[in-house]
Amino acid sequence: SYISPRLTAEEQDLIRRGRNQKSGHIPTHTNAVTYRYSTAWESLLGYLYLTG
């Protein structure tokens, strides 16, 4: 992807962990792969927000 080479190893690990996190439900508005990648992105954004 476009952004992956620009991320630190720690950020890439956070994305991997967010993508692999089990969700409690099956998404109805999109497919599971898209949902997992969006969850990974949200994990990274939350981490960056909380750490400043």
N, CA, C and O atoms as CSV, one atom per row, in Angstrom:
chain,resi,resn,atom,element,x,y,z
A,1,SER,N,N,0.829,-1.186,0.000
A,1,SER,CA,C,0.000,0.000,0.000
A,1,SER,C,C,0.870,1.246,0.000
A,1,SER,O,O,2.080,1.164,0.212
A,2,TYR,N,N,0.276,2.361,-0.230
A,2,TYR,CA,C,1.003,3.626,-0.341
A,2,TYR,C,C,1.622,4.052,0.973
A,2,TYR,O,O,2.740,4.567,0.985
A,3,ILE,N,N,0.932,3.852,2.071
A,3,ILE,CA,C,1.389,4.380,3.354
A,3,ILE,C,C,2.321,3.427,4.109
A,3,ILE,O,O,3.096,3.880,4.950
A,4,SER,N,N,2.267,2.159,3.838
A,4,SER,CA,C,3.038,1.171,4.604
A,4,SER,C,C,4.534,1.464,4.688
A,4,SER,O,O,5.098,1.353,5.776
A,5,PRO,N,N,5.205,1.833,3.596
A,5,PRO,CA,C,6.645,2.097,3.703
A,5,PRO,C,C,6.977,3.303,4.587
A,5,PRO,O,O,8.116,3.444,5.032
A,6,ARG,N,N,6.023,4.149,4.838
A,6,ARG,CA,C,6.261,5.358,5.625
A,6,ARG,C,C,6.012,5.163,7.121
A,6,ARG,O,O,6.256,6.074,7.911
A,7,LEU,N,N,5.536,4.001,7.510
A,7,LEU,CA,C,5.221,3.733,8.910
A,7,LEU,C,C,6.420,3.125,9.627
A,7,LEU,O,O,7.229,2.416,9.029
A,8,THR,N,N,6.515,3.416,10.917
A,8,THR,CA,C,7.554,2.787,11.732
A,8,THR,C,C,7.171,1.330,11.982
A,8,THR,O,O,6.042,0.916,11.718
A,9,ALA,N,N,8.122,0.569,12.490
A,9,ALA,CA,C,7.850,-0.840,12.796
A,9,ALA,C,C,6.753,-0.956,13.855
A,9,ALA,O,O,5.921,-1.861,13.789
A,10,GLU,N,N,6.751,-0.048,14.824
A,10,GLU,CA,C,5.729,-0.066,15.876
A,10,GLU,C,C,4.340,0.213,15.290
A,10,GLU,O,O,3.364,-0.434,15.669
A,11,GLU,N,N,4.255,1.168,14.375
A,11,GLU,CA,C,2.973,1.497,13.745
A,11,GLU,C,C,2.485,0.346,12.867
A,11,GLU,O,O,1.291,0.050,12.838
A,12,GLN,N,N,3.398,-0.298,12.159
A,12,GLN,CA,C,3.017,-1.449,11.343
A,12,GLN,C,C,2.511,-2.593,12.217
A,12,GLN,O,O,1.583,-3.307,11.838
A,13,ASP,N,N,3.121,-2.760,13.381
A,13,ASP,CA,C,2.665,-3.792,14.315
A,13,ASP,C,C,1.261,-3.476,14.831
A,13,ASP,O,O,0.430,-4.373,14.966
A,14,LEU,N,N,1.001,-2.200,15.119
A,14,LEU,CA,C,-0.338,-1.801,15.568
A,14,LEU,C,C,-1.385,-2.077,14.498
A,14,LEU,O,O,-2.483,-2.538,14.808
A,15,ILE,N,N,-1.056,-1.803,13.258
A,15,ILE,CA,C,-1.991,-2.072,12.164
A,15,ILE,C,C,-2.240,-3.572,12.043
A,15,ILE,O,O,-3.380,-4.003,11.867
A,16,ARG,N,N,-1.180,-4.362,12.136
A,16,ARG,CA,C,-1.340,-5.816,12.051
A,16,ARG,C,C,-2.230,-6.325,13.176
A,16,ARG,O,O,-3.115,-7.151,12.949
A,17,ARG,N,N,-1.997,-5.834,14.386
A,17,ARG,CA,C,-2.801,-6.272,15.524
A,17,ARG,C,C,-4.256,-5.828,15.374
A,17,ARG,O,O,-5.170,-6.588,15.694
A,18,GLY,N,N,-4.478,-4.606,14.889
A,18,GLY,CA,C,-5.842,-4.129,14.675
A,18,GLY,C,C,-6.562,-4.919,13.598
A,18,GLY,O,O,-7.756,-5.196,13.713
A,19,ARG,N,N,-5.831,-5.280,12.551
A,19,ARG,CA,C,-6.426,-6.047,11.455
A,19,ARG,C,C,-6.784,-7.453,11.908
A,19,ARG,O,O,-7.789,-8.008,11.465
A,20,ASN,N,N,-5.978,-8.034,12.782
A,20,ASN,CA,C,-6.204,-9.408,13.230
A,20,ASN,C,C,-7.162,-9.511,14.410
A,20,ASN,O,O,-7.540,-10.613,14.808
A,21,GLN,N,N,-7.552,-8.381,14.967
A,21,GLN,CA,C,-8.468,-8.381,16.114
A,21,GLN,C,C,-9.817,-8.965,15.704
A,21,GLN,O,O,-10.363,-8.612,14.659
A,22,LYS,N,N,-10.341,-9.845,16.521
A,22,LYS,CA,C,-11.642,-10.457,16.233
A,22,LYS,C,C,-12.756,-9.473,16.574
A,22,LYS,O,O,-12.753,-8.858,17.641
A,23,SER,N,N,-13.693,-9.337,15.666
A,23,SER,CA,C,-14.830,-8.463,15.954
A,23,SER,C,C,-15.979,-9.312,16.487
A,23,SER,O,O,-16.019,-10.525,16.285
A,24,GLY,N,N,-16.898,-8.663,17.161
A,24,GLY,CA,C,-18.005,-9.376,17.768
A,24,GLY,C,C,-19.153,-9.653,16.821
A,24,GLY,O,O,-20.108,-10.337,17.190
A,25,HIS,N,N,-19.076,-9.134,15.605
A,25,HIS,CA,C,-20.180,-9.338,14.674
A,25,HIS,C,C,-19.669,-9.367,13.238
A,25,HIS,O,O,-18.519,-9.024,12.964
A,26,ILE,N,N,-20.532,-9.775,12.343
A,26,ILE,CA,C,-20.225,-9.794,10.919
A,26,ILE,C,C,-20.768,-8.506,10.312
A,26,ILE,O,O,-21.945,-8.195,10.497
A,27,PRO,N,N,-19.944,-7.751,9.595
A,27,PRO,CA,C,-20.427,-6.502,9.017
A,27,PRO,C,C,-21.479,-6.753,7.934
A,27,PRO,O,O,-21.359,-7.684,7.137
A,28,THR,N,N,-22.497,-5.917,7.922
A,28,THR,CA,C,-23.547,-6.068,6.909
A,28,THR,C,C,-23.387,-5.071,5.771
A,28,THR,O,O,-23.923,-5.285,4.684
A,29,HIS,N,N,-22.666,-3.999,6.001
A,29,HIS,CA,C,-22.552,-2.939,5.006
A,29,HIS,C,C,-21.341,-3.087,4.099
A,29,HIS,O,O,-21.218,-2.352,3.119
A,30,THR,N,N,-20.442,-4.020,4.401
A,30,THR,CA,C,-19.234,-4.220,3.600
A,30,THR,C,C,-18.726,-5.644,3.788
A,30,THR,O,O,-19.252,-6.394,4.610
A,31,ASN,N,N,-17.712,-6.009,3.033
A,31,ASN,CA,C,-17.169,-7.360,3.208
A,31,ASN,C,C,-16.189,-7.397,4.376
A,31,ASN,O,O,-15.754,-6.353,4.862
A,32,ALA,N,N,-15.849,-8.580,4.814
A,32,ALA,CA,C,-15.023,-8.759,6.012
A,32,ALA,C,C,-13.614,-8.204,5.836
A,32,ALA,O,O,-13.047,-7.672,6.791
A,33,VAL,N,N,-13.039,-8.312,4.653
A,33,VAL,CA,C,-11.676,-7.820,4.420
A,33,VAL,C,C,-11.625,-6.304,4.557
A,33,VAL,O,O,-10.738,-5.770,5.224
A,34,THR,N,N,-12.557,-5.617,3.937
A,34,THR,CA,C,-12.606,-4.163,4.039
A,34,THR,C,C,-12.817,-3.736,5.482
A,34,THR,O,O,-12.214,-2.764,5.939
A,35,TYR,N,N,-13.655,-4.445,6.190
A,35,TYR,CA,C,-13.929,-4.137,7.593
A,35,TYR,C,C,-12.671,-4.294,8.440
A,35,TYR,O,O,-12.402,-3.466,9.311
A,36,ARG,N,N,-11.905,-5.342,8.193
A,36,ARG,CA,C,-10.667,-5.567,8.953
A,36,ARG,C,C,-9.643,-4.476,8.675
A,36,ARG,O,O,-8.980,-4.006,9.599
A,37,TYR,N,N,-9.502,-4.067,7.424
A,37,TYR,CA,C,-8.540,-3.009,7.112
A,37,TYR,C,C,-8.975,-1.674,7.702
A,37,TYR,O,O,-8.134,-0.885,8.131
A,38,SER,N,N,-10.253,-1.420,7.728
A,38,SER,CA,C,-10.712,-0.173,8.334
A,38,SER,C,C,-10.513,-0.201,9.845
A,38,SER,O,O,-10.205,0.831,10.441
A,39,THR,N,N,-10.681,-1.354,10.470
A,39,THR,CA,C,-10.416,-1.491,11.900
A,39,THR,C,C,-8.934,-1.273,12.193
A,39,THR,O,O,-8.584,-0.652,13.197
A,40,ALA,N,N,-8.069,-1.776,11.327
A,40,ALA,CA,C,-6.628,-1.573,11.489
A,40,ALA,C,C,-6.282,-0.091,11.402
A,40,ALA,O,O,-5.497,0.414,12.205
A,41,TRP,N,N,-6.864,0.604,10.434
A,41,TRP,CA,C,-6.626,2.038,10.263
A,41,TRP,C,C,-7.118,2.815,11.485
A,41,TRP,O,O,-6.439,3.728,11.955
A,42,GLU,N,N,-8.280,2.461,11.991
A,42,GLU,CA,C,-8.813,3.122,13.188
A,42,GLU,C,C,-7.920,2.877,14.399
A,42,GLU,O,O,-7.763,3.762,15.240
A,43,SER,N,N,-7.341,1.700,14.494
A,43,SER,CA,C,-6.419,1.399,15.595
A,43,SER,C,C,-5.208,2.318,15.550
A,43,SER,O,O,-4.784,2.850,16.576
A,44,LEU,N,N,-4.655,2.503,14.361
A,44,LEU,CA,C,-3.497,3.386,14.213
A,44,LEU,C,C,-3.867,4.829,14.532
A,44,LEU,O,O,-3.129,5.512,15.242
A,45,LEU,N,N,-4.987,5.296,14.023
A,45,LEU,CA,C,-5.406,6.676,14.295
A,45,LEU,C,C,-5.650,6.899,15.780
A,45,LEU,O,O,-5.275,7.944,16.313
A,46,GLY,N,N,-6.264,5.948,16.451
A,46,GLY,CA,C,-6.491,6.057,17.887
A,46,GLY,C,C,-5.189,6.101,18.658
A,46,GLY,O,O,-5.047,6.889,19.594
A,47,TYR,N,N,-4.241,5.267,18.278
A,47,TYR,CA,C,-2.930,5.251,18.929
A,47,TYR,C,C,-2.228,6.596,18.752
A,47,TYR,O,O,-1.711,7.163,19.714
A,48,LEU,N,N,-2.212,7.100,17.524
A,48,LEU,CA,C,-1.542,8.378,17.257
A,48,LEU,C,C,-2.219,9.527,17.997
A,48,LEU,O,O,-1.545,10.441,18.472
A,49,TYR,N,N,-3.533,9.487,18.097
A,49,TYR,CA,C,-4.263,10.527,18.824
A,49,TYR,C,C,-3.915,10.496,20.315
A,49,TYR,O,O,-3.681,11.539,20.925
A,50,LEU,N,N,-3.882,9.310,20.886
A,50,LEU,CA,C,-3.629,9.183,22.321
A,50,LEU,C,C,-2.179,9.468,22.703
A,50,LEU,O,O,-1.907,9.910,23.820
A,51,THR,N,N,-1.260,9.222,21.794
A,51,THR,CA,C,0.151,9.453,22.109
A,51,THR,C,C,0.630,10.829,21.672
A,51,THR,O,O,1.774,11.202,21.930
A,52,GLY,N,N,-0.232,11.578,21.017
A,52,GLY,CA,C,0.104,12.950,20.636
A,52,GLY,C,C,0.833,12.996,19.361
A,52,GLY,O,O,1.192,14.076,18.894
